[in-house]
Amino acid sequence: MKRIIIYRLYDSAYGEQGNAKTLSVLLREDNTLSYIYYGGWQDDGMGFCLTNMQLSKSFPISISRFKNSNELHEEIKSVLATGLGANKISTYEILNELKQTKPTTIKVKAMYYYSDDAETIKVYDEEAMREEFESQLNQLINN
């Protein structure tokens, strides 16, 4: 996972620095988003459930409709504005650009040939499957 944006939040009832919380937005390998919400403005705070924010909108799950990290930030900012309490943005940082990742799984269909003239005994064609795998691997590396 790659951290995309980090938000330092506060509860306006306690002033500009009051009841500090952090929301981290992470990009998973399958192009979905994950959120970590914890106390304080450091990585070692106590974890909280996102439902504690009492949001009336949901955070985005997929990155498919966002062209860049700024668009994602604007959406998250609008979602945070629908909640109660400690979700006012004190500061935020865009740490990485939003880029869709390519799948890294290579799938090769089973290939076989018949070992007899009556075509009743199937034998896996390991050489053909290896060649197909190597071809897909080269495409993945070169693109």
C-alpha positions in Angstrom: 0.0 0.0 0.0 1.1 3.5 -0.7 0.1 6.5 1.4 -1.5 9.2 -0.9 -2.8 11.9 1.5 -2.5 12.5 5.2 -4.9 14.8 7.0 -4.3 16.4 10.4 -7.8 17.0 11.9 -9.0 18.8 15.0 -12.3 19.4 16.9 -13.2 23.0 16.7 -14.9 22.8 20.1 -11.4 22.5 21.6 -9.7 25.2 19.5 -7.3 25.1 16.6 -5.2 22.3 18.0 -7.9 20.6 20.1 -8.5 16.8 20.1 -6.0 16.1 17.4 -6.7 13.2 15.0 -5.1 11.9 11.8 -6.7 10.4 8.7 -4.3 8.6 6.3 -5.5 7.7 2.8 -3.7 4.7 1.3 -3.8 3.2 -2.2 -3.9 -0.6 -2.4 -2.5 -2.6 -5.3 -6.0 -3.3 -6.6 -6.6 0.4 -7.1 -8.9 0.7 -4.1 -8.5 3.1 -1.2 -8.0 2.3 2.5 -8.3 4.7 5.4 -6.6 4.7 8.8 -8.0 7.0 11.5 -6.1 7.5 14.7 -5.6 9.9 17.6 -2.8 12.5 17.6 -0.8 13.9 14.7 1.8 11.1 14.8 1.8 7.5 13.6 1.6 6.0 17.0 -1.9 7.2 18.1 -4.8 5.1 19.2 -6.9 3.8 16.3 -10.5 4.9 15.9 -13.4 3.6 13.7 -14.3 5.9 10.8 -18.0 5.7 12.0 -16.9 7.8 15.0 -16.8 10.8 12.6 -20.6 10.4 12.0 -20.3 11.3 8.3 -23.5 11.6 6.2 -21.4 10.8 3.0 -19.1 7.9 2.4 -15.4 8.1 1.6 -14.6 6.9 -2.0 -13.5 3.3 -2.3 -12.1 3.3 -5.8 -9.8 5.7 -7.6 -11.4 5.1 -11.0 -13.2 8.5 -11.2 -10.3 10.6 -10.0 -7.7 12.0 -12.5 -5.2 13.0 -9.8 -4.6 13.4 -6.0 -6.1 16.9 -5.9 -9.4 15.6 -7.2 -9.4 12.9 -4.5 -8.5 15.5 -1.9 -11.5 17.7 -2.9 -13.8 14.7 -2.6 -12.5 13.7 0.8 -12.7 17.3 2.0 -16.4 17.4 1.0 -17.0 14.1 2.9 -15.3 15.4 6.0 -17.4 18.5 6.0 -20.6 16.3 6.4 -19.5 14.9 9.8 -19.5 16.0 13.4 -16.7 16.8 15.8 -13.1 16.2 15.2 -13.0 16.3 11.5 -12.0 19.9 10.7 -8.8 20.0 8.5 -5.9 21.7 10.2 -3.4 20.7 7.6 -3.0 18.1 4.9 -0.2 16.8 2.7 -0.4 15.1 -0.7 2.4 12.6 -0.4 2.1 10.7 -3.7 0.4 11.2 -7.0 -2.6 9.0 -7.7 -1.6 6.4 -10.3 -3.5 3.3 -11.2 -1.4 0.3 -10.8 -1.2 -2.4 -13.5 -2.1 -5.9 -12.5 1.0 -8.1 -11.9 -0.7 -11.5 -12.2 0.1 -13.6 -15.3 -2.5 -16.1 -16.3 -1.7 -18.9 -18.7 -4.4 -21.3 -19.9 -3.6 -25.0 -19.7 -2.4 -26.2 -23.0 -2.3 -29.9 -24.0 -1.9 -32.2 -26.9 -3.0 -35.8 -27.5 -0.4 -38.5 -27.1 -2.2 -41.1 -29.1 -3.8 -41.2 -32.6 -7.3 -41.8 -31.1 -7.0 -38.5 -29.2 -8.0 -40.0 -25.9 -4.9 -39.3 -23.7 -4.2 -35.6 -23.0 -0.7 -34.5 -22.0 0.1 -31.0 -20.7 2.2 -29.1 -23.2 4.6 -27.6 -20.7 6.8 -26.0 -23.3 3.9 -24.1 -24.9 2.7 -22.9 -21.5 6.2 -21.8 -20.5 6.6 -19.9 -23.8 3.2 -18.2 -23.2 4.3 -17.3 -19.6 7.6 -15.8 -20.8 5.8 -13.8 -23.5 3.4 -12.3 -21.0 6.2 -11.6 -18.6 8.2 -9.8 -21.3 5.1 -7.7 -22.1 4.7 -6.8 -18.4 8.3 -5.8 -18.0 8.5 -3.8 -21.2 5.3 -1.8 -20.7 
